[in-house]
Amino acid sequence: MRKAIKVGLSLLVFMAICGAAGYFYFWHSPLPRMPQLSANAQRATLRVGDRDRTYLSYIPANLPRGAPLVIVLHGSVMDGTMMREWTGYEFDQMADQFGFAVVYPDGYKHDWNVCWKNATFPAKIENVDDMGFITALIDRFRASHGIDPGKVFAFGYSNGGHMAFRLAAEAPDEVAAVAAVAANLPTPDSSSCPQTGRTARIMLVDGTKDPINPYDGGKITLFGFSNRGVVLSAPASAESLARRNSATGTPVEADLPRKDANDPTAVDLKRWANGNTPIVELYTVTGGGHVVPQPVFRFPRLLGRTTSELDAPRAALLFFGITKEY
């Protein structure tokens, strides 16, 4: 009996060690160190309809009036604070460098009410007014900090990327351009958003080895569970958006210069433009995962590879027109 108990305890200890090792290998990823910034981030609440919504903002010291506003939208199971960390505080650092305000809103129960017609998460089921939330945030920052309403931009990751798609489709006069990372457009039969008409300018960043958002299109899967719908491929998403915005010429294609010869990923860019203005851009990360490519934070291995070959926040600022060089 004692021998059996010892064997059982040894087995439990072994399983616990294996579980802990698996967690640290596949999910744990050290958070980046807080950089030196000109100001502190502030948490605040905003009443939208019958709900109190929360957000984190970073306003550089001595921000001039007429500055841009960048809205950074987190993915599922995240919040604004986590998104700030997982983008390596890059937006805050670049806000100091280039003079813009940053806001990290919190989704309702860690999700956004996006274009998925049959999604089963609370924000969609309860039809939470996320469009009203974003509009109210823009109004607040215009009143409190004098941001330029013509220079409002959104950067979204995963579920936040789908919220960026919705903003682009439903509020192209309020949001001038968006970046959607690790997100493809829903197929028309899976979408509750408009399928025609102009959108805000859109930049997409997608990895070919994304385990959740399939680069080549198909069902969105969350580690074996599918409850969100079906997406177009990344190229088809970009082509659809280009057609909607009358940017129907042959896209310009380019391979990004290599930064790290030891990185097995590679990045290429397709750009659809009207004249000199980029309307749709697609960054394809060959070998990339369900991540925000950037040099500071390495996403958990479970989500796939974080490339060293692309800095998506910096590329987004170039696309938005906030910066002139990548």
C-alpha positions, 0 to 999 in steps of 0.5 A: 500500500505504501509503495503504491502511494509513493508511486502515485505521489511520484507520478503526480510530482512528475506530471506537475513538473511536466505541466510547469515545464510545458507552461514555461516553454509554450506560454511563458514569455518575459515581459519587457522592462518599462522604458524611460518615458516623458510621462506616466500612463493614466487609467480612466473610465468613460460612461457609454450608454449604460456601461462604464468603459475603461481605458489606459492612455499615454499622453507625452509631456508637452503634447501640442494641440493638433496632434494625432491619436492612435487607438491600440486595440487588444486581442481576445483574453487581453486588455489594454494594459496587456496590449501595451506590454505585448507591443513592447511599449513601442507606441509610448516611446514613439509617441514621445519621439513623434508627438501623438497621443495613445489610448489602449481601450479595454474590450467588454469581458476581453473581447470586441463586438466585431463583424463576426455574425455568429460569434458567441463571446459576450461583446457580440451576444450582448451587442455591446456598443464598441463603436460608440465607445471608440467614438466617445474616446475620440471626442474626449481626447479632442476636448481634453488634449486637442487632438486633430480629428482628421488624424485618428488611427487604429492599430488592432491585434487579432480580435482587435484587428477585427475591431479595426476592420469594423472601424474602417468599414463603419467609421471611415470619416472618424478613423483615417486609417487602420492596421489589422495584425493577425486578422483576415476579413470574415467571408461575406456570409460570416460578416455582419458589417457592410460589404460595399462602399469605401473604407478607411485606408487599411494595412494588414500584417499576417503570418503564414504559420498563424495557428489561429487566423489561417493565412490561406483562409478558412475557419478561425480556431482557438486551440481546437475550438471554432466559434467565430466564423470563416475568413478570407485568405490574407491576399483575398482580404487585401484585394477585396479592400483595394476593390472597395476603395477603387485601388484596382491597379497591379499592386507594387511588390517588394521584399523587405531587407533582411535584418537577421540572417539567422531568422528563418522568417521573411517579409514581403509587402504588397501595396495598392495605391491611388496616386502616391497614397497607399490605400491597402498594404499587406505584409506577409510574414513567411513563417510568422505566427499569431503575433505582433511582429516587433523587436521588443517582446517575443510572443509565447511559442504557442502562438507561433514565431515572432519575426525579427524582420518586421516592426509592425507598430513602426510600419503602421506609423509610416502607413498612417503618415505620422512618420516619414521613414520606417 
